[in-house]
Amino acid sequence: MSEAILIANHLVKTYTQRSGRFGFGTTQVKALDGVSVSLRAGSTLAVVGESGSGKSTLARCLLQLQPLDSGEVLFDGQDLAKMSATALRSVRKNLQMVFQDPFASLNPRMRVGEIVGEGLLIHGLGSTAEQQQKVIAMLKRVGLTEADMQKYPHEFSGGQRQRIGIARALVLQPKVVVCDEPVSALDVSIQAQILLLLKALQQEMALSYIFISHDLRVVRHIADDIVVMTQGKVVEQGKVEAIYNAPQHEYTRNLLSAIPGKKAVGV
């Protein structure tokens, strides 16, 4: 059993929403309600749940892209939630994210070479020539070419854009990558290609993934462990096959029964 590389304990995140007939009132919504998860080094932890379950908020809070109300996020033994902005920036290259929408997450005014190399530039990693070589190597590794460096995002298909997003995250050689619904905007045939690419890159680069998804069909092909969330809480967690074959919580059983062609389990 490999050691945990990222541990989140008792995370709480509350949003204030307008309410009432004319929007003059406010209500408190707990997007995260005491959530605790653990990611083993070199493995994939899937976080699944329907829209509004809190899974994407969890992803952003783990990377400190959104502040927590309370709780701790331990990465290599350090609590990210207590770090200053300067200290957090120094570990940021080890914590990267692949976003859901490959159309919205890439700057349309930047060339692909600039998009993928931006992190290297920000962190001052290598000379200009070394940065360029790293960008070329990573583009090739995700199935693109050196010539693609000069192109703009609109010149690529959705699947190719997601490959660019993956290259941007991995060129920094991070330890942990949070994949927030990375294939949900893609055709089913392209989904399979991207999942295979992510698995191959994980093996080559010793990556640890947190894979956010609403789709248990997709999750079974990439995850080692699963956390099931609803209404900001974790209702079930365990090994992927154990949860898939013998779910303990009714909410998990409902998610599984919604998979096309999958018979309801344990109901």
Secondary structure, DSSP 4 states (H G I P E B T S, - for coil): -PPEEEEEEEEEEEEEEEESTTS-EEEEEEEEEEEEEEEETT-EEEEE--TTSSHHHHHHHHTTSS--SEEEEEETTEEGGG--HHHHHHHHTTEEEE-S-TTTSS-TTS-HHHHHHHHHHHTT-S-HHHHHHHHHHHHHHTT--GGGGGS-GGGS-HHHHHHHHHHHHHTT--SEEEEESTTTTS-HHHHHHHHHHHHHHHHHHT-EEEEEES-HHHHTTT-SEEEEEETTEEEEEEEHHHHHHS--SHHHHHHHHTSTTPPP---
